[in-house]
Amino acid sequence: APVFLQERYSARLAENNAAGALVLTVRATDADWGQNARVRYRLSEGRVRGAPLSSYVSVQAETG
C-alpha cells in the first residue's frame, strides 16, 4: 500500500487566494515495481457550505 511521508497534512489559507494558487503538497511512495508503484492522488468528495469541495480546491492526480 502507498505510504505518505507525513501521517497528517494541514494548511492555512489566506482568504481570496488567486485561482490556481498552491495550497499544499503531499507525497506518498509505494514499494511495488513498475505500474504497481504508481501513486495517483484524489480528494474525497465533501461539501463546504453546501457546495462540492471540488468547487474550491483541486488536486493534481499525478503529483499530489
PQR file of N, CA, C, O and H, with PARSE charges and radii, in Angstrom:
ATOM      1  N   ALA A   1       0.840  -1.192   0.000 -0.4000 1.5000
ATOM      2  CA  ALA A   1       0.000   0.000   0.000 -0.0000 2.0000
ATOM      3  C   ALA A   1       0.883   1.253   0.000  0.5500 1.7000
ATOM      4  O   ALA A   1       1.980   1.227   0.558 -0.5500 1.4000
ATOM      5  N   PRO A   2       0.430   2.327  -0.605 -0.5600 1.5000
ATOM      6  CA  PRO A   2       1.201   3.574  -0.567  0.2800 2.0000
ATOM      7  C   PRO A   2       1.388   4.070   0.864  0.5500 1.7000
ATOM      8  O   PRO A   2       0.538   3.866   1.730 -0.5500 1.4000
ATOM      9  N   VAL A   3       2.517   4.721   1.083 -0.4000 1.5000
ATOM     10  CA  VAL A   3       2.837   5.283   2.393 -0.0000 2.0000
ATOM     11  C   VAL A   3       3.091   6.777   2.209  0.5500 1.7000
ATOM     12  O   VAL A   3       3.933   7.178   1.405 -0.5500 1.4000
ATOM     13  H   VAL A   3       3.208   4.887   0.379  0.4000 1.0000
ATOM     14  N   PHE A   4       2.364   7.586   2.953 -0.4000 1.5000
ATOM     15  CA  PHE A   4       2.559   9.030   2.895 -0.0000 2.0000
ATOM     16  C   PHE A   4       3.755   9.425   3.749  0.5500 1.7000
ATOM     17  O   PHE A   4       4.037   8.791   4.767 -0.5500 1.4000
ATOM     18  H   PHE A   4       1.681   7.261   3.607  0.4000 1.0000
ATOM     19  N   LEU A   5       4.465  10.485   3.328 -0.4000 1.5000
ATOM     20  CA  LEU A   5       5.642  10.927   4.059 -0.0000 2.0000
ATOM     21  C   LEU A   5       5.280  11.496   5.423  0.5500 1.7000
ATOM     22  O   LEU A   5       6.092  11.461   6.347 -0.5500 1.4000
ATOM     23  H   LEU A   5       4.237  10.999   2.502  0.4000 1.0000
ATOM     24  N   GLN A   6       4.077  12.013   5.553 -0.4000 1.5000
ATOM     25  CA  GLN A   6       3.574  12.516   6.834 -0.0000 2.0000
ATOM     26  C   GLN A   6       2.277  11.800   7.147  0.5500 1.7000
ATOM     27  O   GLN A   6       1.532  11.425   6.241 -0.5500 1.4000
ATOM     28  H   GLN A   6       3.417  12.041   4.802  0.4000 1.0000
ATOM     29  N   GLU A   7       2.005  11.610   8.427 -0.4000 1.5000
ATOM     30  CA  GLU A   7       0.749  10.979   8.826 -0.0000 2.0000
ATOM     31  C   GLU A   7      -0.432  11.896   8.553  0.5500 1.7000
ATOM     32  O   GLU A   7      -1.496  11.442   8.134 -0.5500 1.4000
ATOM     33  H   GLU A   7       2.609  11.915   9.163  0.4000 1.0000
ATOM     34  N   ARG A   8      -0.243  13.181   8.791 -0.4000 1.5000
ATOM     35  CA  ARG A   8      -1.293  14.188   8.572 -0.0000 2.0000
ATOM     36  C   ARG A   8      -0.706  15.383   7.856  0.5500 1.7000
ATOM     37  O   ARG A   8       0.464  15.723   8.024 -0.5500 1.4000
ATOM     38  H   ARG A   8       0.622  13.551   9.131  0.4000 1.0000
ATOM     39  N   TYR A   9      -1.538  16.005   7.061 -0.4000 1.5000
ATOM     40  CA  TYR A   9      -1.162  17.235   6.375 -0.0000 2.0000
ATOM     41  C   TYR A   9      -2.198  18.286   6.730  0.5500 1.7000
ATOM     42  O   TYR A   9      -3.384  17.976   6.849 -0.5500 1.4000
ATOM     43  H   TYR A   9      -2.489  15.728   6.924  0.4000 1.0000
ATOM     44  N   SER A  10      -1.764  19.516   6.898 -0.4000 1.5000
ATOM     45  CA  SER A  10      -2.726  20.590   7.115 -0.0000 2.0000
ATOM     46  C   SER A  10      -2.154  21.873   6.530  0.5500 1.7000
ATOM     47  O   SER A  10      -0.940  22.018   6.380 -0.5500 1.4000
ATOM     48  H   SER A  10      -0.801  19.768   6.801  0.4000 1.0000
ATOM     49  N   ALA A  11      -3.038  22.790   6.205 -0.4000 1.5000
ATOM     50  CA  ALA A  11      -2.614  24.062   5.622 -0.0000 2.0000
ATOM     51  C   ALA A  11      -3.555  25.160   6.085  0.5500 1.7000
ATOM     52  O   ALA A  11      -4.742  24.929   6.314 -0.5500 1.4000
ATOM     53  H   ALA A  11      -4.023  22.673   6.327  0.4000 1.0000
ATOM     54  N   ARG A  12      -3.015  26.337   6.216 -0.4000 1.5000
ATOM     55  CA  ARG A  12      -3.822  27.527   6.498 -0.0000 2.0000
ATOM     56  C   ARG A  12      -3.794  28.390   5.245  0.5500 1.7000
ATOM     57  O   ARG A  12      -2.755  28.538   4.601 -0.5500 1.4000
ATOM     58  H   ARG A  12      -2.051  26.526   6.030  0.4000 1.0000
ATOM     59  N   LEU A  13      -4.938  28.953   4.911 -0.4000 1.5000
ATOM     60  CA  LEU A  13      -5.049  29.735   3.685 -0.0000 2.0000
ATOM     61  C   LEU A  13      -5.465  31.154   3.982  0.5500 1.7000
ATOM     62  O   LEU A  13      -6.274  31.416   4.873 -0.5500 1.4000
ATOM     63  H   LEU A  13      -5.782  28.833   5.434  0.4000 1.0000
ATOM     64  N   ALA A  14      -4.898  32.063   3.219 -0.4000 1.5000
ATOM     65  CA  ALA A  14      -5.388  33.435   3.266 -0.0000 2.0000
ATOM     66  C   ALA A  14      -6.705  33.476   2.495  0.5500 1.7000
ATOM     67  O   ALA A  14      -6.897  32.708   1.552 -0.5500 1.4000
ATOM     68  H   ALA A  14      -4.241  31.851   2.496  0.4000 1.0000
ATOM     69  N   GLU A  15      -7.589  34.345   2.882 -0.4000 1.5000
ATOM     70  CA  GLU A  15      -8.871  34.456   2.195 -0.0000 2.0000
ATOM     71  C   GLU A  15      -8.662  35.033   0.801  0.5500 1.7000
ATOM     72  O   GLU A  15      -7.789  35.875   0.592 -0.5500 1.4000
ATOM     73  H   GLU A  15      -7.433  34.969   3.648  0.4000 1.0000
ATOM     74  N   ASN A  16      -9.461  34.577  -0.142 -0.4000 1.5000
ATOM     75  CA  ASN A  16      -9.460  35.084  -1.515 -0.0000 2.0000
ATOM     76  C   ASN A  16      -8.150  34.854  -2.250  0.5500 1.7000
ATOM     77  O   ASN A  16      -7.643  35.766  -2.903 -0.5500 1.4000
ATOM     78  H   ASN A  16     -10.170  33.892   0.028  0.4000 1.0000
ATOM     79  N   ASN A  17      -7.597  33.662  -2.158 -0.4000 1.5000
ATOM     80  CA  ASN A  17      -6.417  33.322  -2.950 -0.0000 2.0000
ATOM     81  C   ASN A  17      -6.758  33.346  -4.426  0.5500 1.7000
ATOM     82  O   ASN A  17      -7.911  33.158  -4.813 -0.5500 1.4000
ATOM     83  H   ASN A  17      -8.009  32.921  -1.628  0.4000 1.0000
ATOM     84  N   ALA A  18      -5.749  33.578  -5.241 -0.4000 1.5000
ATOM     85  CA  ALA A  18      -5.943  33.562  -6.694 -0.0000 2.0000
ATOM     86  C   ALA A  18      -6.207  32.128  -7.145  0.5500 1.7000
ATOM     87  O   ALA A  18      -5.695  31.176  -6.557 -0.5500 1.4000
ATOM     88  H   ALA A  18      -4.812  33.731  -4.926  0.4000 1.0000
ATOM     89  N   ALA A  19      -7.006  31.990  -8.186 -0.4000 1.5000
ATOM     90  CA  ALA A  19      -7.253  30.661  -8.751 -0.0000 2.0000
ATOM     91  C   ALA A  19      -5.924  30.049  -9.163  0.5500 1.7000
ATOM     92  O   ALA A  19      -5.083  30.723  -9.758 -0.5500 1.4000
ATOM     93  H   ALA A  19      -7.422  32.764  -8.663  0.4000 1.0000
ATOM     94  N   GLY A  20      -5.736  28.784  -8.850 -0.4000 1.5000
ATOM     95  CA  GLY A  20      -4.509  28.085  -9.201 -0.0000 2.0000
ATOM     96  C   GLY A  20      -3.403  28.211  -8.184  0.5500 1.7000
ATOM     97  O   GLY A  20      -2.323  27.655  -8.386 -0.5500 1.4000
ATOM     98  H   GLY A  20      -6.420  28.237  -8.366  0.4000 1.0000
ATOM     99  N   ALA A  21      -3.635  28.928  -7.089 -0.4000 1.5000
ATOM    100  CA  ALA A  21      -2.600  29.093  -6.058 -0.0000 2.0000
ATOM    101  C   ALA A  21      -2.322  27.755  -5.381  0.5500 1.7000
ATOM    102  O   ALA A  21      -3.245  26.994  -5.091 -0.5500 1.4000
ATOM    103  H   ALA A  21      -4.512  29.380  -6.925  0.4000 1.0000
ATOM    104  N   LEU A  22      -1.047  27.473  -5.131 -0.4000 1.5000
ATOM    105  CA  LEU A  22      -0.662  26.250  -4.445 -0.0000 2.0000
ATOM    106  C   LEU A  22      -1.072  26.340  -2.978  0.5500 1.7000
ATOM    107  O   LEU A  22      -0.784  27.330  -2.306 -0.5500 1.4000
ATOM    108  H   LEU A  22      -0.297  28.091  -5.366  0.4000 1.0000
ATOM    109  N   VAL A  23      -1.734  25.320  -2.494 -0.4000 1.5000
ATOM    110  CA  VAL A  23      -2.187  25.286  -1.113 -0.0000 2.0000
ATOM    111  C   VAL A  23      -1.321  24.345  -0.287  0.5500 1.7000
ATOM    112  O   VAL A  23      -0.883  24.697   0.808 -0.5500 1.4000
ATOM    113  H   VAL A  23      -1.969  24.516  -3.039  0.4000 1.0000
ATOM    114  N   LEU A  24      -1.078  23.166  -0.806 -0.4000 1.5000
ATOM    115  CA  LEU A  24      -0.390  22.128  -0.044 -0.0000 2.0000
ATOM    116  C   LEU A  24       0.141  21.078  -1.008  0.5500 1.7000
ATOM    117  O   LEU A  24      -0.488  20.793  -2.027 -0.5500 1.4000
ATOM    118  H   LEU A  24      -1.434  22.880  -1.696  0.4000 1.0000
ATOM    119  N   THR A  25       1.282  20.509  -0.696 -0.4000 1.5000
ATOM    120  CA  THR A  25       1.820  19.398  -1.473 -0.0000 2.0000
ATOM    121  C   THR A  25       1.908  18.177  -0.573  0.5500 1.7000
ATOM    122  O   THR A  25       2.419  18.260   0.543 -0.5500 1.4000
ATOM    123  H   THR A  25       1.793  20.740   0.132  0.4000 1.0000
ATOM    124  N   VAL A  26       1.418  17.060  -1.050 -0.4000 1.5000
ATOM    125  CA  VAL A  26       1.512  15.796  -0.313 -0.0000 2.0000
ATOM    126  C   VAL A  26       2.355  14.839  -1.136  0.5500 1.7000
ATOM    127  O   VAL A  26       2.479  14.991  -2.351 -0.5500 1.4000
ATOM    128  H   VAL A  26       1.002  16.993  -1.957  0.4000 1.0000
ATOM    129  N   ARG A  27       2.929  13.857  -0.467 -0.4000 1.5000
ATOM    130  CA  ARG A  27       3.761  12.892  -1.187 -0.0000 2.0000
ATOM    131  C   ARG A  27       3.596  11.523  -0.560  0.5500 1.7000
ATOM    132  O   ARG A  27       3.603  11.366   0.661 -0.5500 1.4000
ATOM    133  H   ARG A  27       2.828  13.734   0.520  0.4000 1.0000
ATOM    134  N   ALA A  28       3.445  10.532  -1.437 -0.4000 1.5000
ATOM    135  CA  ALA A  28       3.362   9.139  -0.998 -0.0000 2.0000
ATOM    136  C   ALA A  28       4.239   8.301  -1.919  0.5500 1.7000
ATOM    137  O   ALA A  28       4.460   8.654  -3.077 -0.5500 1.4000
ATOM    138  H   ALA A  28       3.439  10.660  -2.428  0.4000 1.0000
ATOM    139  N   THR A  29       4.727   7.205  -1.397 -0.4000 1.5000
ATOM    140  CA  THR A  29       5.512   6.265  -2.201 -0.0000 2.0000
ATOM    141  C   THR A  29       4.924   4.875  -2.040  0.5500 1.7000
ATOM    142  O   THR A  29       4.234   4.580  -1.065 -0.5500 1.4000
ATOM    143  H   THR A  29       4.548   6.919  -0.455  0.4000 1.0000
ATOM    144  N   ASP A  30       5.213   4.029  -3.017 -0.4000 1.5000
ATOM    145  CA  ASP A  30       4.745   2.651  -2.978 -0.0000 2.0000
ATOM    146  C   ASP A  30       5.939   1.765  -3.290  0.5500 1.7000
ATOM    147  O   ASP A  30       6.645   2.008  -4.269 -0.5500 1.4000
ATOM    148  H   ASP A  30       5.773   4.269  -3.810  0.4000 1.0000
ATOM    149  N   ALA A  31       6.174   0.754  -2.487 -0.4000 1.5000
ATOM    150  CA  ALA A  31       7.351  -0.108  -2.618 -0.0000 2.0000
ATOM    151  C   ALA A  31       7.244  -1.110  -3.764  0.5500 1.7000
ATOM    152  O   ALA A  31       8.209  -1.822  -4.041 -0.5500 1.4000
ATOM    153  H   ALA A  31       5.600   0.557  -1.692  0.4000 1.0000
ATOM    154  N   ASP A  32       6.092  -1.181  -4.437 -0.4000 1.5000
ATOM    155  CA  ASP A  32       5.950  -2.098  -5.571 -0.0000 2.0000
ATOM    156  C   ASP A  32       6.822  -1.645  -6.743  0.5500 1.7000
ATOM    157  O   ASP A  32       7.477  -0.605  -6.674 -0.5500 1.4000
ATOM    158  H   ASP A  32       5.309  -0.602  -4.212  0.4000 1.0000
ATOM    159  N   TRP A  33       6.823  -2.438  -7.823 -0.4000 1.5000
ATOM    160  CA  TRP A  33       7.611  -2.148  -9.020 -0.0000 2.0000
ATOM    161  C   TRP A  33       6.704  -1.722 -10.172  0.5500 1.7000
ATOM    162  O   TRP A  33       5.529  -2.085 -10.223 -0.5500 1.4000
ATOM    163  H   TRP A  33       6.291  -3.283  -7.880  0.4000 1.0000
ATOM    164  N   GLY A  34       7.267  -0.952 -11.084 -0.4000 1.5000
ATOM    165  CA  GLY A  34       6.576  -0.593 -12.320 -0.0000 2.0000
ATOM    166  C   GLY A  34       5.244   0.086 -12.093  0.5500 1.7000
ATOM    167  O   GLY A  34       5.119   0.963 -11.239 -0.5500 1.4000
ATOM    168  H   GLY A  34       8.221  -0.657 -11.043  0.4000 1.0000
ATOM    169  N   GLN A  35       4.237  -0.329 -12.873 -0.4000 1.5000
ATOM    170  CA  GLN A  35       2.899   0.272 -12.776 -0.0000 2.0000
ATOM    171  C   GLN A  35       2.306   0.134 -11.375  0.5500 1.7000
ATOM    172  O   GLN A  35       1.551   1.001 -10.936 -0.5500 1.4000
ATOM    173  H   GLN A  35       4.339  -1.042 -13.567  0.4000 1.0000
ATOM    174  N   ASN A  36       2.635  -0.934 -10.680 -0.4000 1.5000
ATOM    175  CA  ASN A  36       2.083  -1.142  -9.337 -0.0000 2.0000
ATOM    176  C   ASN A  36       2.646  -0.166  -8.319  0.5500 1.7000
ATOM    177  O   ASN A  36       2.093  -0.029  -7.228 -0.5500 1.4000
ATOM    178  H   ASN A  36       3.249  -1.639 -11.036  0.4000 1.0000
ATOM    179  N   ALA A  37       3.733   0.512  -8.653 -0.4000 1.5000
ATOM    180  CA  ALA A  37       4.321   1.501  -7.745 -0.0000 2.0000
ATOM    181  C   ALA A  37       3.760   2.893  -7.999  0.5500 1.7000
ATOM    182  O   ALA A  37       4.061   3.833  -7.263 -0.5500 1.4000
ATOM    183  H   ALA A  37       4.182   0.400  -9.539  0.4000 1.0000
ATOM    184  N   ARG A  38       2.953   3.022  -9.027 -0.4000 1.5000
ATOM    185  CA  ARG A  38       2.396   4.323  -9.391 -0.0000 2.0000
ATOM    186  C   ARG A  38       1.367   4.769  -8.359  0.5500 1.7000
ATOM    187  O   ARG A  38       0.479   4.007  -7.974 -0.5500 1.4000
ATOM    188  H   ARG A  38       2.709   2.259  -9.625  0.4000 1.0000
ATOM    189  N   VAL A  39       1.505   6.014  -7.920 -0.4000 1.5000
ATOM    190  CA  VAL A  39       0.568   6.592  -6.944 -0.0000 2.0000
ATOM    191  C   VAL A  39      -0.215   7.699  -7.638  0.5500 1.7000
ATOM    192  O   VAL A  39       0.367   8.574  -8.279 -0.5500 1.4000
ATOM    193  H   VAL A  39       2.226   6.632  -8.232  0.4000 1.0000
ATOM    194  N   ARG A  40      -1.528   7.654  -7.507 -0.4000 1.5000
ATOM    195  CA  ARG A  40      -2.397   8.718  -8.017 -0.0000 2.0000
ATOM    196  C   ARG A  40      -3.152   9.312  -6.835  0.5500 1.7000
ATOM    197  O   ARG A  40      -3.527   8.602  -5.903 -0.5500 1.4000
ATOM    198  H   ARG A  40      -2.001   6.943  -6.986  0.4000 1.0000
ATOM    199  N   TYR A  41      -3.366  10.605  -6.886 -0.4000 1.5000
ATOM    200  CA  TYR A  41      -3.997  11.328  -5.789 -0.0000 2.0000
ATOM    201  C   TYR A  41      -5.372  11.815  -6.201  0.5500 1.7000
ATOM    202  O   TYR A  41      -5.614  12.125  -7.367 -0.5500 1.4000
ATOM    203  H   TYR A  41      -3.061  11.182  -7.644  0.4000 1.0000
ATOM    204  N   ARG A  42      -6.274  11.879  -5.221 -0.4000 1.5000
ATOM    205  CA  ARG A  42      -7.588  12.471  -5.459 -0.0000 2.0000
ATOM    206  C   ARG A  42      -8.151  12.923  -4.123  0.5500 1.7000
ATOM    207  O   ARG A  42      -7.732  12.452  -3.066 -0.5500 1.4000
ATOM    208  H   ARG A  42      -6.078  11.627  -4.273  0.4000 1.0000
ATOM    209  N   LEU A  43      -9.098  13.835  -4.183 -0.4000 1.5000
ATOM    210  CA  LEU A  43      -9.802  14.301  -2.988 -0.0000 2.0000
ATOM    211  C   LEU A  43     -11.020  13.434  -2.744  0.5500 1.7000
ATOM    212  O   LEU A  43     -11.713  13.044  -3.684 -0.5500 1.4000
ATOM    213  H   LEU A  43      -9.439  14.217  -5.041  0.4000 1.0000
ATOM    214  N   SER A  44     -11.274  13.139  -1.506 -0.4000 1.5000
ATOM    215  CA  SER A  44     -12.564  12.544  -1.161 -0.0000 2.0000
ATOM    216  C   SER A  44     -13.584  13.659  -1.246  0.5500 1.7000
ATOM    217  O   SER A  44     -13.386  14.733  -0.676 -0.5500 1.4000
ATOM    218  H   SER A  44     -10.711  13.456  -0.743  0.4000 1.0000
ATOM    219  N   GLU A  45     -14.656  13.416  -1.942 -0.4000 1.5000
ATOM    220  CA  GLU A  45     -15.639  14.479  -2.152 -0.0000 2.0000
ATOM    221  C   GLU A  45     -16.371  14.791  -0.859  0.5500 1.7000
ATOM    222  O   GLU A  45     -16.907  13.904  -0.195 -0.5500 1.4000
ATOM    223  H   GLU A  45     -14.817  12.544  -2.405  0.4000 1.0000
ATOM    224  N   GLY A  46     -16.380  16.033  -0.528 -0.4000 1.5000
ATOM    225  CA  GLY A  46     -17.098  16.534   0.631 -0.0000 2.0000
ATOM    226  C   GLY A  46     -17.837  17.785   0.221  0.5500 1.7000
ATOM    227  O   GLY A  46     -17.877  18.135  -0.958 -0.5500 1.4000
ATOM    228  H   GLY A  46     -15.944  16.754  -1.067  0.4000 1.0000
ATOM    229  N   ARG A  47     -18.416  18.452   1.183 -0.4000 1.5000
ATOM    230  CA  ARG A  47     -19.152  19.673   0.891 -0.0000 2.0000
ATOM    231  C   ARG A  47     -18.700  20.775   1.837  0.5500 1.7000
ATOM    232  O   ARG A  47     -18.384  20.525   3.000 -0.5500 1.4000
ATOM    233  H   ARG A  47     -18.384  18.167   2.141  0.4000 1.0000
ATOM    234  N   VAL A  48     -18.676  21.998   1.319 -0.4000 1.5000
ATOM    235  CA  VAL A  48     -18.346  23.190   2.096 -0.0000 2.0000
ATOM    236  C   VAL A  48     -19.479  24.170   1.887  0.5500 1.7000
ATOM    237  O   VAL A  48     -19.706  24.639   0.771 -0.5500 1.4000
ATOM    238  H   VAL A  48     -18.933  22.201   0.374  0.4000 1.0000
ATOM    239  N   ARG A  49     -20.183  24.478   2.947 -0.4000 1.5000
ATOM    240  CA  ARG A  49     -21.333  25.392   2.863 -0.0000 2.0000
ATOM    241  C   ARG A  49     -22.298  24.981   1.759  0.5500 1.7000
ATOM    242  O   ARG A  49     -22.849  25.827   1.055 -0.5500 1.4000
ATOM    243  H   ARG A  49     -19.998  24.097   3.853  0.4000 1.0000
ATOM    244  N   GLY A  50     -22.495  23.682   1.616 -0.4000 1.5000
ATOM    245  CA  GLY A  50     -23.449  23.158   0.648 -0.0000 2.0000
ATOM    246  C   GLY A  50     -22.904  22.945  -0.745  0.5500 1.7000
ATOM    247  O   GLY A  50     -23.565  22.316  -1.571 -0.5500 1.4000
ATOM    248  H   GLY A  50     -22.048  22.995   2.188  0.4000 1.0000
ATOM    249  N   ALA A  51     -21.705  23.456  -1.034 -0.4000 1.5000
ATOM    250  CA  ALA A  51     -21.115  23.303  -2.371 -0.0000 2.0000
ATOM    251  C   ALA A  51     -20.082  22.179  -2.351  0.5500 1.7000
ATOM    252  O   ALA A  51     -19.466  21.936  -1.313 -0.5500 1.4000
ATOM    253  H   ALA A  51     -21.167  23.967  -0.363  0.4000 1.0000
ATOM    254  N   PRO A  52     -19.879  21.493  -3.466 -0.5600 1.5000
ATOM    255  CA  PRO A  52     -18.881  20.423  -3.511  0.2800 2.0000
ATOM    256  C   PRO A  52     -17.482  20.969  -3.202  0.5500 1.7000
ATOM    257  O   PRO A  52     -17.129  22.066  -3.635 -0.5500 1.4000
ATOM    258  N   LEU A  53     -16.704  20.210  -2.465 -0.4000 1.5000
ATOM    259  CA  LEU A  53     -15.331  20.589  -2.147 -0.0000 2.0000
ATOM    260  C   LEU A  53     -14.539  20.882  -3.416  0.5500 1.7000
ATOM    261  O   LEU A  53     -13.700  21.782  -3.438 -0.5500 1.4000
ATOM    262  H   LEU A  53     -16.990  19.319  -2.114  0.4000 1.0000
ATOM    263  N   SER A  54     -14.809  20.122  -4.468 -0.4000 1.5000
ATOM    264  CA  SER A  54     -14.086  20.293  -5.726 -0.0000 2.0000
ATOM    265  C   SER A  54     -14.345  21.651  -6.383  0.5500 1.7000
ATOM    266  O   SER A  54     -13.617  22.027  -7.302 -0.5500 1.4000
ATOM    267  H   SER A  54     -15.491  19.391  -4.451  0.4000 1.0000
ATOM    268  N   SER A  55     -15.361  22.397  -5.938 -0.4000 1.5000
ATOM    269  CA  SER A  55     -15.566  23.737  -6.481 -0.0000 2.0000
ATOM    270  C   SER A  55     -14.637  24.754  -5.806  0.5500 1.7000
ATOM    271  O   SER A  55     -14.555  25.903  -6.239 -0.5500 1.4000
ATOM    272  H   SER A  55     -15.952  22.091  -5.192  0.4000 1.0000
ATOM    273  N   TYR A  56     -13.934  24.329  -4.741 -0.4000 1.5000
ATOM    274  CA  TYR A  56     -12.998  25.204  -4.034 -0.0000 2.0000
ATOM    275  C   TYR A  56     -11.548  24.840  -4.290  0.5500 1.7000
ATOM    276  O   TYR A  56     -10.709  25.725  -4.459 -0.5500 1.4000
ATOM    277  H   TYR A  56     -14.000  23.395  -4.389  0.4000 1.0000
ATOM    278  N   VAL A  57     -11.241  23.549  -4.321 -0.4000 1.5000
ATOM    279  CA  VAL A  57      -9.858  23.095  -4.496 -0.0000 2.0000
ATOM    280  C   VAL A  57      -9.812  21.922  -5.458  0.5500 1.7000
ATOM    281  O   VAL A  57     -10.814  21.243  -5.682 -0.5500 1.4000
ATOM    282  H   VAL A  57     -11.923  22.830  -4.184  0.4000 1.0000
ATOM    283  N   SER A  58      -8.645  21.695  -6.019 -0.4000 1.5000
ATOM    284  CA  SER A  58      -8.429  20.531  -6.876 -0.0000 2.0000
ATOM    285  C   SER A  58      -7.066  19.936  -6.538  0.5500 1.7000
ATOM    286  O   SER A  58      -6.260  20.549  -5.839 -0.5500 1.4000
ATOM    287  H   SER A  58      -7.831  22.247  -5.838  0.4000 1.0000
ATOM    288  N   VAL A  59      -6.831  18.750  -7.039 -0.4000 1.5000
ATOM    289  CA  VAL A  59      -5.561  18.071  -6.793 -0.0000 2.0000
ATOM    290  C   VAL A  59      -4.998  17.593  -8.124  0.5500 1.7000
ATOM    291  O   VAL A  59      -5.738  17.137  -8.996 -0.5500 1.4000
ATOM    292  H   VAL A  59      -7.487  18.251  -7.606  0.4000 1.0000
ATOM    293  N   GLN A  60      -3.690  17.701  -8.270 -0.4000 1.5000
ATOM    294  CA  GLN A  60      -3.030  17.157  -9.441 -0.0000 2.0000
ATOM    295  C   GLN A  60      -2.826  15.670  -9.197  0.5500 1.7000
ATOM    296  O   GLN A  60      -2.037  15.275  -8.339 -0.5500 1.4000
ATOM    297  H   GLN A  60      -3.089  18.072  -7.562  0.4000 1.0000
ATOM    298  N   ALA A  61      -3.538  14.852  -9.956 -0.4000 1.5000
ATOM    299  CA  ALA A  61      -3.589  13.405  -9.707 -0.0000 2.0000
ATOM    300  C   ALA A  61      -2.221  12.733  -9.777  0.5500 1.7000
ATOM    301  O   ALA A  61      -1.979  11.773  -9.045 -0.5500 1.4000
ATOM    302  H   ALA A  61      -4.179  15.173 -10.653  0.4000 1.0000
ATOM    303  N   GLU A  62      -1.335  13.204 -10.623 -0.4000 1.5000
ATOM    304  CA  GLU A  62      -0.032  12.567 -10.810 -0.0000 2.0000
ATOM    305  C   GLU A  62       1.008  13.009  -9.786  0.5500 1.7000
ATOM    306  O   GLU A  62       1.915  12.245  -9.456 -0.5500 1.4000
ATOM    307  H   GLU A  62      -1.533  13.984 -11.217  0.4000 1.0000
ATOM    308  N   THR A  63       0.886  14.231  -9.283 -0.4000 1.5000
ATOM    309  CA  THR A  63       1.960  14.797  -8.449 -0.0000 2.0000
ATOM    310  C   THR A  63       1.571  15.063  -7.003  0.5500 1.7000
ATOM    311  O   THR A  63       2.440  15.287  -6.161 -0.5500 1.4000
ATOM    312  H   THR A  63       0.149  14.852  -9.551  0.4000 1.0000
ATOM    313  N   GLY A  64       0.283  15.042  -6.706 -0.4000 1.5000
ATOM    314  CA  GLY A  64      -0.153  15.320  -5.349 -0.0000 2.0000
ATOM    315  C   GLY A  64      -0.185  16.778  -5.041  0.5500 1.7000
ATOM    316  O   GLY A  64      -0.536  17.166  -3.926 -0.5500 1.4000
ATOM    317  H   GLY A  64      -0.423  14.860  -7.390  0.4000 1.0000
TER
END
